[in-house]
Amino acid sequence: MSGLGADFCLVCGAPPPLFGDRMCESCLRKRTKLAEVPENVPWVRCARCGIVEIQGKWVNISEDEVWDELIQRNLKFHIDAEDISIAVETQTISDRHTLIHLQLEGVIDSLLFQEEHTMRARMANGVCLTCTRRAGNYYEATVQLRSSGRKLSEEEYQNLRATLDIVKESLSDDPMFFITNEGPVTGGYDVVMGSKGLARAWGRHLTKEYGGQVVETNSTVGRKDGIDVTRLTLLYRKPGYEIGDVIRWRDNFWRPASWTKDGAIIERIDRQERTGATWRDLESSKVMSRMSEQIIAELINQDSSVGEFLDPTTWTMASVRLPYDHNGRNTIRIARIDGEWFALHHMAIDENSSIE
């Protein structure tokens, strides 16, 4: 029997040690739960594309990540719990129902608590905003791929289109980055998409990689919540020439070396001259030899100004004036223009060329 004035359990009168609000270990454990766990928890998956709604946002996550999210959102631990650990095991009951078995550990008032719970995750079908808009042929932007100077081949348009996938991968995962419609049209290729941001990012990538110009046009199609609803048309014009090609411009032959915001840096092939030209300046240029048509020739004989090689078109010896930057190497890059061979000076892009 406890002495007068000694501490005792307020519930059963047991002597110390006491915990919490002056209760013995037995009474504290009877009246304390480590965690409150609901029996059933709902979650929503898009019936069309399979992405999951998490706290009002649609995200692309795995089922294991769904279970982690449900546990984090629905478990409520005791306010004084410390050193918490959770072990999880799932059991699939049906396409819509999954049991989540939980083993919980935690410390409350220096006492170790261990509990086991089962939570049923109930999946409901929904339709995400992206799929809703796709089904309604929703779009915010149209990118028009066109060319100037010459007609592009189908393969060239497909190469331009392939860069859109590269841009999408480099950006954050946005459900609005979807393609509503695409395909060849008279004079080019059109891609209709759900995001203006994606259209502009693609336009920047195209001008950086292939040169050319982008022209934006916005049109108002209505109002929503007092704000104008607009659609973007982005016209991209690819120049008919590429870096490394040979073009005729102002009665001389040049090779585009790099793109600028307003045009291209071009280098003259017969002497060391480098200049900038705007897109408008280059509209009158004509492609004389595409880089894919150029040849790496092995020199059989050479002196200070002329080299001899085996003409691959006639299998006879031919001669060509050596480029101004020739340093005695045994190979040169040549282009056939108007039935005549021209040697080309060296450019950085030549090092990455697959021509043999």
C-alpha positions in Angstrom: 0.0 0.0 0.0 1.3 3.4 -1.0 2.2 5.8 1.8 0.3 9.0 2.3 1.2 11.6 -0.3 3.0 9.1 -2.6 2.3 9.0 -6.4 -0.2 6.5 -7.7 -2.0 5.7 -11.0 -5.0 7.9 -11.3 -6.9 5.0 -12.9 -6.2 1.9 -10.9 -4.1 3.3 -8.0 -1.0 1.3 -8.9 2.3 2.7 -7.5 5.0 4.1 -9.8 6.5 4.0 -12.3 3.9 6.2 -13.9 3.7 7.5 -17.5 1.8 10.1 -19.4 -1.0 11.7 -17.4 0.0 9.9 -14.2 -1.0 6.4 -15.4 0.7 3.1 -14.9 2.0 1.3 -18.0 -1.0 -1.1 -18.2 -3.6 1.7 -18.0 -1.6 3.9 -20.5 -1.5 1.1 -23.1 -5.2 0.4 -22.7 -6.1 4.1 -23.3 -3.5 5.0 -25.9 -3.4 4.2 -29.6 -0.2 4.7 -31.6 -2.2 5.6 -34.7 -5.7 6.1 -36.0 -6.1 4.2 -39.3 -9.4 4.4 -41.4 -10.8 1.1 -42.6 -11.5 2.3 -46.1 -9.7 5.0 -48.2 -10.7 6.1 -51.7 -8.5 7.0 -54.7 -9.3 7.9 -58.3 -7.6 6.7 -61.5 -8.3 8.0 -65.0 -10.2 5.3 -66.9 -8.6 6.5 -70.2 -4.9 7.0 -69.5 -4.3 5.5 -66.1 -2.9 8.6 -64.3 -4.0 9.2 -60.7 -5.6 12.1 -58.9 -3.7 13.2 -55.8 -5.2 16.0 -53.7 -6.9 17.5 -56.7 -4.0 17.1 -59.2 -3.6 14.4 -61.8 -0.1 12.8 -61.7 1.6 9.8 -63.4 2.7 7.6 -60.5 3.0 3.8 -59.8 0.7 1.8 -57.6 3.4 1.5 -54.9 3.6 5.3 -54.9 -0.2 5.4 -54.6 -0.1 3.2 -51.5 2.6 5.4 -50.0 0.5 8.5 -50.7 -2.6 7.0 -49.1 -0.7 5.9 -46.0 0.9 9.3 -45.6 -2.4 11.1 -46.1 -4.6 8.9 -43.9 -2.5 7.7 -41.0 -2.8 9.9 -37.9 -0.1 9.1 -35.3 -0.3 10.0 -31.6 0.9 13.6 -31.0 3.6 12.4 -28.6 4.8 9.4 -30.8 8.5 9.3 -31.7 10.9 7.0 -33.6 8.0 5.9 -35.8 8.6 3.0 -38.3 6.1 1.5 -40.8 6.1 -1.9 -42.6 3.7 -2.3 -45.5 2.4 -5.3 -47.4 -0.3 -5.1 -50.0 -2.8 -7.7 -51.0 -4.9 -7.4 -54.2 -8.5 -8.4 -53.7 -9.9 -7.2 -57.1 -9.3 -4.7 -59.8 -10.7 -2.0 -57.5 -9.9 -3.2 -54.0 -6.4 -3.6 -52.4 -5.8 -4.4 -48.7 -2.8 -2.5 -47.2 -1.5 -4.4 -44.1 0.5 -2.2 -41.8 2.9 -3.0 -38.9 3.5 0.2 -36.9 6.1 0.9 -34.2 6.6 4.0 -32.2 7.7 5.3 -28.8 5.3 7.2 -26.5 6.6 8.4 -23.1 9.6 6.0 -23.5 7.3 3.0 -24.0 7.5 1.0 -27.2 4.1 0.6 -28.9 3.5 -2.0 -31.7 0.2 -2.2 -33.7 -1.1 -3.9 -36.7 -3.8 -2.4 -39.0 -5.4 -3.2 -42.3 -6.6 -0.4 -44.6 -8.7 -1.1 -47.7 -7.9 1.1 -50.7 -10.9 1.5 -53.0 -10.2 2.7 -56.5 -12.8 4.6 -58.5 -12.7 5.4 -62.2 -12.6 9.1 -63.3 -11.6 11.1 -66.3 -8.7 13.5 -66.0 -8.7 17.0 -67.5 -6.3 16.0 -70.3 -8.5 13.1 -71.5 -11.6 15.2 -71.2 -10.0 17.8 -73.4 -8.6 15.3 -75.8 -12.0 13.7 -76.3 -13.3 17.2 -77.1 -10.5 17.9 -79.6 -9.3 20.7 -77.3 -6.2 22.5 -78.4 -4.3 25.7 -77.5 -1.7 25.9 -80.3 -0.9 24.9 -83.8 2.7 24.6 -85.0 3.0 24.9 -88.8 6.3 23.5 -90.3 7.1 25.1 -93.6 10.3 25.7 -95.7 11.7 28.6 -97.7 14.0 28.2 -100.7 13.1 24.7 -101.6 10.6 22.0 -100.9 11.5 19.7 -98.0 11.3 15.9 -98.3 8.9 13.8 -96.2 12.0 12.5 -94.3 13.1 16.1 -93.5 9.6 16.9 -92.1 9.7 13.7 -90.0 13.1 14.7 -88.6 11.7 18.0 -87.6 8.7 16.4 -86.0 11.0 14.0 -84.1 12.5 16.9 -82.3 9.2 17.5 -80.5 9.6 14.3 -78.6 13.1 15.4 -77.5 11.7 18.8 -76.3 8.8 17.0 -74.4 11.3 14.8 -72.6 13.5 17.8 -71.6 10.5 19.6 -70.0 8.6 18.8 -66.8 5.9 16.2 -67.0 2.8 18.3 -67.9 -0.5 16.5 -68.7 -1.3 19.3 -71.2 1.7 18.3 -73.4 -0.5 16.2 -75.7 -1.0 16.2 -79.4 -4.6 16.7 -80.6 -4.0 16.2 -84.3 -1.1 16.2 -86.7 -0.2 15.3 -90.3 1.0 16.6 -93.7 -0.8 19.5 -95.3 -0.3 21.4 -98.5 3.1 23.0 -98.3 4.2 21.5 -95.0 3.3 19.7 -91.8 0.9 20.8 -89.0 0.9 19.7 -85.3 -2.1 20.7 -83.2 -1.3 20.5 -79.4 -2.8 21.2 -76.0 -0.1 23.6 -74.7 1.2 27.0 -75.9 4.2 26.6 -73.7 5.2 23.4 -75.5 4.7 25.0 -78.9 7.0 27.9 -78.0 9.6 25.6 -76.5 9.6 23.6 -79.7 9.9 26.7 -81.8 12.9 27.8 -79.9 14.5 24.4 -80.3 13.9 24.3 -84.1 15.5 27.7 -84.7 18.5 26.8 -82.5 19.1 23.5 -84.3 17.9 24.2 -87.9 17.9 28.0 -88.1 14.9 29.7 -89.7 12.2 32.0 -88.4 9.2 31.7 -86.1 6.2 33.9 -86.4 3.5 33.8 -83.7 -0.1 34.8 -84.2 -2.7 34.8 -81.4 -6.4 34.7 -82.0 -9.2 35.2 -79.5 -11.8 32.4 -79.5 -14.0 33.3 -76.6 -14.0 34.4 -72.9 -14.0 32.3 -69.7 -14.4 33.8 -66.2 -13.9 37.3 -67.7 -10.6 36.4 -69.4 -10.1 36.1 -73.1 -9.4 32.6 -74.4 -6.8 32.6 -77.1 -5.1 30.2 -79.4 -1.6 30.4 -80.8 -0.5 29.7 -84.3 3.3 29.3 -84.6 4.7 29.3 -88.1 8.2 27.9 -88.4 10.0 28.4 -91.7 13.1 26.2 -92.1 15.7 27.5 -94.6 16.2 25.4 -97.6 19.9 25.1 -96.7 21.6 23.6 -93.7 24.9 24.1 -91.9 27.6 22.7 -94.1 25.8 22.9 -97.4 27.1 25.0 -100.3 24.9 27.9 -101.4 25.2 30.4 -104.2 24.7 33.9 -102.8 25.7 37.2 -104.6 27.5 35.3 -107.3 29.8 33.4 -104.9 29.7 30.1 -103.2 29.4 30.0 -99.4 28.8 27.5 -96.6 26.5 28.3 -93.7 28.6 27.9 -90.5 26.1 28.7 -87.7 22.7 30.2 -87.0 22.0 33.5 -85.4 18.7 35.0 -84.2 18.3 37.0 -87.3 20.0 34.8 -89.9 23.2 32.9 -90.4 27.0 33.2 -90.3 28.4 32.1 -93.7 31.9 31.4 -94.9 33.1 31.8 -98.5 34.7 28.6 -99.9 37.3 30.2 -102.2 38.9 32.5 -99.7 39.0 33.2 -96.0 35.9 35.4 -95.6 33.2 35.2 -93.0 30.1 37.4 -92.8 26.6 37.5 -91.3 23.5 37.6 -93.5 19.8 38.0 -92.5 17.1 35.6 -93.5 15.8 38.3 -95.9 19.3 38.6 -97.4 19.5 34.9 -98.0 16.1 34.5 -99.6 17.8 34.9 -103.0 20.3 32.1 -102.2 20.2 28.8 -103.9 21.5 25.4 -102.6 24.2 24.1 -104.9 25.4 21.1 -102.9 23.8 19.6 -99.8 26.2 18.3 -97.2 24.8 14.7 -97.7 25.9 15.0 -101.4 29.5 16.0 -100.6 32.4 13.5 -100.8 35.6 12.9 -98.9 38.2 12.3 -101.5 41.7 10.8 -101.0 44.4 12.8 -102.7 46.8 10.8 -104.9 49.0 13.7 -105.8 49.2 17.3 -104.6 51.3 20.4 -104.8 50.9 23.8 -103.2 47.7 24.6 -105.0 46.2 21.6 -106.8 45.3 18.1 -105.8 44.6 15.0 -107.9 42.0 12.4 -106.9 40.0 9.5 -108.5 36.7 10.9 -109.7 34.0 8.6 -108.3 31.6 9.5 -111.1 34.0 8.5 -114.0 36.7 6.5 -112.2 39.3 8.7 -113.9 41.9 11.1 -112.5 40.6 14.6 -111.8 42.2 17.7 -110.3 40.8 20.4 -108.0 42.1 23.6 -106.5 43.0 23.0 -102.9 41.1 24.9 -100.2 42.7 27.9 -98.7 43.1 26.2 -95.3 44.7 23.0 -96.7 47.6 21.9 -94.6 49.0 19.0 -96.6 46.5 16.4 -95.3 45.7 13.4 -97.6 42.0 13.9 -97.8 39.7 16.8 -98.8 36.0 17.4 -98.9 34.7 18.1 -102.4 31.3 19.1 -103.9 30.2 18.8 -107.5 28.6 22.0 -108.7 27.4 22.5 -112.2 29.6 19.6 -113.4 32.7 20.9 -111.8 34.5 19.8 -108.6 35.1 22.3 -105.8 37.2 21.7 -102.7 35.7 22.9 -99.5 37.4 24.5 -96.5 37.2 22.7 -93.2 34.3 23.5 -90.8 33.5 22.2 -87.3 30.5 20.3 -88.6 32.7 18.3 -90.9 34.2 16.4 -88.0 30.8 15.0 -87.1 29.9 14.1 -90.7 29.2 10.5 -91.5 30.5 10.8 -95.1 33.2 8.4 -96.0 
